[in-house]
Amino acid sequence: MTADIESLVLEHLRHIRGRVDQIAEDVSDLKHRMTSLEVGMSLVKREVAHGDETDARHQVAMDKLEVRIERIERRLELTDH
């Protein structure tokens, strides 16, 4: 009777060990996937920041052009001022 109980306990422990090993493997896989997502998000953030920088440079250029156009209009007396 004791041998049957020990055998049953060992069988359950083997099953539990197998599940724990599978869970550990799944967690490892999830860690790798999360790292890949973090790298991808970092690249997206970098691209967004680059786009914001480009927009800012374009706005500065547009502001300079506006000032130049206003000056030209004043010289040619094309404004109502």
N, CA and C of each residue as an Amber inpcrd file, in Angstrom:
protein
   243
   0.8140000  -1.1850000   0.0000000   0.0000000   0.0000000   0.0000000
   0.8670000   1.2610000   0.0000000   1.9320000   1.3040000   0.7930000
   2.8130000   2.4540000   0.8750000   3.5120000   2.6890000  -0.4650000
   3.8990000   1.6180000  -1.1400000   4.5570000   1.7400000  -2.4420000
   3.6080000   2.3700000  -3.4520000   2.3230000   2.0200000  -3.3950000
   1.3320000   2.6050000  -4.3100000   1.1910000   4.1110000  -4.0690000
   1.1780000   4.5040000  -2.8030000   1.0540000   5.9240000  -2.4640000
   2.2970000   6.6750000  -2.9190000   3.4700000   6.1110000  -2.6700000
   4.7230000   6.7480000  -3.1020000   4.7540000   6.8700000  -4.6180000
   4.3060000   5.8420000  -5.3000000   4.2720000   5.8660000  -6.7570000
   3.3190000   6.9480000  -7.2590000   2.1710000   7.0690000  -6.6180000
   1.1900000   8.0940000  -6.9880000   1.7470000   9.4950000  -6.7290000
   2.4020000   9.6780000  -5.5870000   2.9990000  10.9780000  -5.2530000
   4.0910000  11.3200000  -6.2600000   4.9390000  10.3460000  -6.5840000
   6.0050000  10.5880000  -7.5700000   5.4180000  10.9370000  -8.9340000
   4.3470000  10.2820000  -9.3040000   3.6900000  10.5680000 -10.5850000
   3.1750000  12.0070000 -10.5990000   2.5560000  12.4270000  -9.5110000
   2.0600000  13.8060000  -9.4230000   3.2180000  14.8050000  -9.4280000
   4.2810000  14.4820000  -8.7070000   5.4420000  15.3800000  -8.6810000
   6.0760000  15.5040000 -10.0630000   6.1450000  14.4070000 -10.8090000
   6.6800000  14.4670000 -12.1830000   5.8000000  15.3500000 -13.0660000
   4.4920000  15.1920000 -12.8910000   3.5590000  16.0110000 -13.6740000
   3.7290000  17.5010000 -13.3280000   3.8110000  17.7820000 -12.0270000
   4.0060000  19.1650000 -11.5770000   5.3280000  19.7040000 -12.1170000
   6.3820000  18.9240000 -12.0600000   7.6910000  19.3410000 -12.5590000
   7.6310000  19.6440000 -14.0570000   6.9220000  18.7910000 -14.7930000
   6.7700000  19.0260000 -16.2280000   6.0410000  20.3250000 -16.5150000
   4.9900000  20.5960000 -15.7470000   4.2370000  21.8480000 -15.9340000
   5.0860000  23.0610000 -15.5590000   5.8490000  22.9540000 -14.4750000
   6.7220000  24.0530000 -14.0600000   7.7750000  24.3180000 -15.1400000
   8.3380000  23.2610000 -15.6970000   9.3120000  23.4300000 -16.7810000
   8.6680000  24.1210000 -17.9830000   7.4500000  23.7460000 -18.3260000
   6.7360000  24.3630000 -19.4490000   6.4510000  25.8360000 -19.1680000
   6.0390000  26.1160000 -17.9380000   5.7750000  27.5140000 -17.5580000
   7.0600000  28.3320000 -17.6310000   8.1690000  27.7740000 -17.1610000
   9.4550000  28.4750000 -17.2160000   9.8380000  28.7490000 -18.6710000
   9.5920000  27.8080000 -19.5490000   9.8870000  27.9910000 -20.9740000
   8.9930000  29.0750000 -21.5720000   7.7140000  29.0540000 -21.2010000
   6.7760000  30.0780000 -21.6850000   7.1830000  31.4670000 -21.2100000
   7.5900000  31.5810000 -19.9490000   8.0200000  32.8740000 -19.4020000
   9.2610000  33.3620000 -20.1410000  10.1830000  32.4670000 -20.4150000
  11.3880000  32.8440000 -21.1560000  11.0200000  33.3620000 -22.5480000
  10.1000000  32.6700000 -23.2100000   9.6310000  33.1060000 -24.5260000
   8.9720000  34.4820000 -24.4350000   8.1500000  34.6850000 -23.4130000
   7.4880000  35.9790000 -23.2420000   8.4960000  37.0960000 -22.9820000
   9.5540000  36.8030000 -22.2390000  10.5980000  37.8050000 -21.9970000
  11.2570000  38.2240000 -23.3050000  11.5430000  37.2520000 -24.1500000
  12.1590000  37.5650000 -25.4550000  11.2080000  38.4030000 -26.3030000
   9.9420000  38.0400000 -26.2930000   8.9650000  38.7860000 -27.0770000
   8.8080000  40.2080000 -26.5480000   8.8010000  40.3730000 -25.2310000
   8.7080000  41.7090000 -24.6370000   9.9190000  42.5600000 -25.0080000
  11.0900000  41.9490000 -24.9990000  12.2980000  42.6720000 -25.3940000
  12.1760000  43.1460000 -26.8390000  11.6680000  42.2870000 -27.6990000
  11.4770000  42.6750000 -29.1010000  10.4830000  43.8230000 -29.2170000
   9.4130000  43.7690000 -28.4540000   8.4300000  44.8560000 -28.4620000
   9.0310000  46.1560000 -27.9550000   9.8470000  46.0660000 -26.9080000
  10.4800000  47.2660000 -26.3750000  11.4330000  47.8850000 -27.3930000
  12.1660000  47.0480000 -28.0900000  13.0630000  47.5560000 -29.1360000
  12.2450000  48.2230000 -30.2380000  11.1610000  47.5770000 -30.6320000
  10.2920000  48.1500000 -31.6620000   9.7010000  49.4800000 -31.2300000
   9.2440000  49.5670000 -29.9900000   8.6820000  50.8200000 -29.4830000
   9.7480000  51.9100000 -29.4280000  10.9520000  51.5280000 -29.0830000
  12.0450000  52.4930000 -29.0560000  12.2810000  53.0750000 -30.4430000
  12.2280000  52.2150000 -31.4530000  12.3990000  52.6920000 -32.8280000
  11.2610000  53.6130000 -33.2410000  10.0420000  53.2710000 -32.8440000
   8.8870000  54.1140000 -33.1640000   9.0350000  55.4740000 -32.4930000
   9.4280000  55.4750000 -31.2200000   9.6250000  56.7390000 -30.5050000
  10.6840000  57.5850000 -31.1790000  11.7570000  56.9430000 -31.6310000
  12.8300000  57.6670000 -32.3100000  12.3100000  58.2950000 -33.6040000
  11.5030000  57.5430000 -34.3520000  10.9400000  58.0660000 -35.5940000
   9.9950000  59.2370000 -35.3280000   9.1790000  59.1350000 -34.2820000
   8.2630000  60.2240000 -33.9270000   9.0660000  61.4630000 -33.5420000
  10.1010000  61.2740000 -32.7500000  10.9390000  62.4050000 -32.3460000
  11.5950000  63.0410000 -33.5730000  12.0370000  62.2070000 -34.5020000
  12.6450000  62.7360000 -35.7280000  11.6170000  63.5370000 -36.5200000
  10.3840000  63.0290000 -36.5830000   9.3160000  63.7530000 -37.2780000
   9.0260000  65.0840000 -36.6130000   9.0080000  65.1120000 -35.2830000
   8.7820000  66.3600000 -34.5600000   9.9090000  67.3530000 -34.8410000
  11.1320000  66.8500000 -34.8920000  12.2850000  67.7110000 -35.1850000
  12.1650000  68.2900000 -36.5870000  11.7720000  67.4590000 -37.5330000
  11.5960000  67.9120000 -38.9140000  10.5030000  68.9650000 -38.9990000
   9.3890000  68.7240000 -38.3000000   8.2940000  69.7000000 -38.2840000
   8.7660000  71.0330000 -37.7180000   9.5510000  70.9920000 -36.6660000
  10.0510000  72.2240000 -36.0510000  10.9630000  72.9800000 -37.0210000
  11.8240000  72.2370000 -37.7210000  12.7060000  72.8960000 -38.7030000
  11.8950000  73.5180000 -39.8290000  10.8560000  72.8220000 -40.2840000
   9.9990000  73.3720000 -41.3400000   9.2780000  74.6260000 -40.8540000
   8.8260000  74.6270000 -39.6070000   8.1400000  75.7980000 -39.0650000
   9.0840000  76.9970000 -38.9980000  10.3290000  76.7670000 -38.5930000
  11.3170000  77.8510000 -38.5490000  11.5380000  78.4010000 -39.9580000
  11.6640000  77.5120000 -40.9280000  11.8620000  77.9530000 -42.3140000
  10.6590000  78.7440000 -42.8090000   9.4610000  78.2800000 -42.4820000
   8.2500000  78.9910000 -42.8990000   8.1840000  80.3670000 -42.2500000
   8.5470000  80.4600000 -40.9780000   8.5450000  81.7520000 -40.2760000
   9.5170000  82.7230000 -40.9420000  10.6950000  82.2140000 -41.3040000
  11.6820000  83.0720000 -41.9790000  11.1620000  83.5410000 -43.3340000
  10.5130000  82.6300000 -44.0650000   9.9500000  83.0180000 -45.3630000
   8.8510000  84.0680000 -45.1990000   8.0370000  83.9210000 -44.1760000
   6.9660000  84.8900000 -43.9280000   7.5450000  86.2790000 -43.6670000
   8.6070000  86.3300000 -42.8650000   9.2530000  87.6140000 -42.5670000
   9.8200000  88.2160000 -43.8540000  10.4490000  87.4040000 -44.6730000
  11.0260000  87.9010000 -45.9290000   9.9390000  88.4030000 -46.8720000
   8.8520000  87.6650000 -46.9760000   7.7520000  88.0830000 -47.8550000
   7.1550000  89.4030000 -47.3710000   6.9670000  89.5420000 -46.0720000
   6.4470000  90.8070000 -45.5300000   7.3750000  91.9720000 -45.8460000
   8.6710000  91.7460000 -45.7230000   9.6560000  92.7920000 -46.0150000
   9.6120000  93.1640000 -47.4990000   9.5200000  92.1710000 -48.3600000
   9.4440000  92.4230000 -49.8110000   8.1640000  93.1950000 -50.1320000
   7.0500000  92.7980000 -49.5510000   5.7810000  93.4970000 -49.7980000
   5.8640000  94.9510000 -49.3530000   6.5060000  95.1980000 -48.2110000
   6.6500000  96.5800000 -47.7380000   7.5040000  97.3860000 -48.7080000
   8.5940000  96.8040000 -49.1820000   9.4820000  97.5200000 -50.1080000
   8.7750000  97.8270000 -51.4290000   7.9600000  96.8930000 -51.8730000
   7.2420000  97.1130000 -53.1160000   5.9070000  97.8370000 -52.9160000
   5.6630000  98.1930000 -51.6730000   4.4380000  98.8890000 -51.2890000
   3.1940000  98.1010000 -51.7290000   3.2070000  96.7950000 -51.4690000
   2.0950000  95.9350000 -51.8150000   1.1410000  95.6960000 -50.6390000
   1.4640000  96.2590000 -49.5060000   0.6130000  96.0540000 -48.3360000
  -0.1920000  97.2890000 -48.0460000  -1.2150000  97.1550000 -47.2070000
  -2.0850000  98.2650000 -46.8420000  -1.5380000  99.0730000 -45.6720000
  -0.3390000  98.7520000 -45.2010000   0.2110000  99.4310000 -44.0220000
   0.5440000 100.8400000 -44.3110000
